[in-house]
Amino acid sequence: MPRPNEEKPTCCRCCTGFIFSSGLTALLLWLTLKPSSPKYSIESFYVPVLDKNSASQSTVNSTTISFDLRLKNENRNKGIYYDALDLTFFYYFPENSSFLQIGDIRIPEFYQGHLKTAHRLESIQSYGVSWKDVKTNGSSTKMFRVDLDTRVRYKIMLSRTKRHRMRLGVNVTVNDEGAKSVDRGLRFSSAASHFNGLTTLVRNFLALLILYLV
């Protein structure tokens, strides 16, 4: 039997406690299930026709560009299904501050397990640019751009998420040996966020919770 001066729990307090607990549960669920986007980087990049040290005629006349694309899945309990990866290559002309498309390639779809790293060593045939003129004109450092376009699905336990589009790009500078001018990998980046389904839901819920408590 409650004492005369003992305050009984009100309905408002019960509702507030329930909403707070639900919000905390939703936040923890979001942190657990929200996947991290894969990390893409160019680890090596070689344009043989720009290599001043190569005396081989086949190298001098080559129009190929070879590269190493690194893909890393940093999720501990989530796999990634990649659709085909479309890469487009551009060369930068400093004279008119413009990029010219010089090649493209499609890398087939594949699955990547959690905490796995994959490499795709590929080469393309460039087109639309006179490498002889590029080699003789301008500075010894040349700049390229690589754009990547793909869609990914995340494997969370026994289910798969919907497809999320990844549109990223990276600039690559090449020295007078035809190789990437920096030793470290160059990471693709984008200002846009491509995973927002569960994130938006939780953000809206937490916003309503804050408004209710205030």
Salt bridges, closest charged atoms under 4 A:
GLU7 OE2 - ARG13 NH2 3.65
ASP68 OD1 - HIS119 ND1 3.07
GLU74 OE1 - LYS39 NZ 3.37
ASP83 OD2 - ARG163 NE 2.82
ASP86 OD1 - ARG106 NE 2.64
ASP147 OD1 - ARG145 NE 2.91
ASP149 OD2 - ARG165 NH2 2.70
ASP176 OD2 - LYS52 NZ 3.17
